[in-house]
Amino acid sequence: MLGLLVGWTLVPGAPAEERWIPLFNGTTLAGWHLRNPNGPNLWRVENGVYTTAAKGTDIQTDQEFYDFQLHVEFKIVPASNSGVYMRDRYEIQIADSYGKDPSDSGCGALYRRIPPAINASRPAGEWEVFDITFVGKRLTVYHNGKKILDHVNAGPRGTGASSDREDAPGPLRLQGDHGEVSFRNLKIRSVSKEEAAQLLGK
C-alpha cells in the first residue's frame, strides 16, 4: 500500500496523487537557499513565478531526495541556458533548442551524457514542462508530454556535482548562473521502496 508524505515521511494509505508536495510557496524562496551564499541573489517572485536574471546564483532545496517523481514548469528567453539538478549531480538541461537537432547539450538532455530521443522544445518565451522519474540510477523524462529519455542509466556520477558522494540523496538545484529563466509549479512525489521496485520492473 502506498502512502501520504507528511513532513517528508511516507504515511501508508493515501493514493499516489495525494503525495505530491509543492516545492514553491508562490511568494518566497522558503525551502530553498543559495548554492553560493555569497553570490548575487537575482531571484524574484511574482504571481507564483520564480525568475532570475542572467548571471545570478543557483538555488537548491533545503531537503534532499533520492527516489522520486518531479514536475517542473519553466520558461526561458532567447539564447538562455539553465538546468534542473537532481541529487546535486545529475542535470537535465534547459536551453533555447527549438528547431535544433537533439544533442547532449540541448534541452532535455542528461547534460553531456545522453541526448533526448527527440527535440520537444517550444519556442523561447513559452512555458514548457518536464516530468521526471528518477529511481536508483534509472531516469525517465517527458518533455511537453513526449518521452525523451526512456529508463536510461544515469551512471555513477553526473556533471556539476558539488560533493564526492557517488550514490546518495541530494538536493534539487535550479541553475541561475547562466541565462534568464522562470519556474513555476514545481512539485515532487517521493517513491517508496515498493513502488520503486515496480517502476524498475523488479
Secondary structure as UniProt FT lines:
FT   STRAND          3..6
FT   TURN            7..8
FT   STRAND          9..12
FT   HELIX           16..19
FT   STRAND          21..22
FT   TURN            30..31
FT   STRAND          32..34
FT   TURN            37..38
FT   STRAND          43..46
FT   TURN            47..48
FT   STRAND          49..52
FT   TURN            54..55
FT   STRAND          59..61
FT   STRAND          68..76
FT   TURN            78..79
FT   STRAND          81..86
FT   TURN            87..89
FT   STRAND          90..95
FT   TURN            98..99
FT   TURN            104..105
FT   TURN            107..108
FT   TURN            111..113
FT   TURN            124..125
FT   STRAND          128..135
FT   TURN            136..137
FT   STRAND          138..143
FT   TURN            144..145
FT   STRAND          146..153
FT   TURN            159..160
FT   STRAND          173..174
FT   STRAND          181..190
FT   HELIX           193..199
FT   TURN            200..201
//
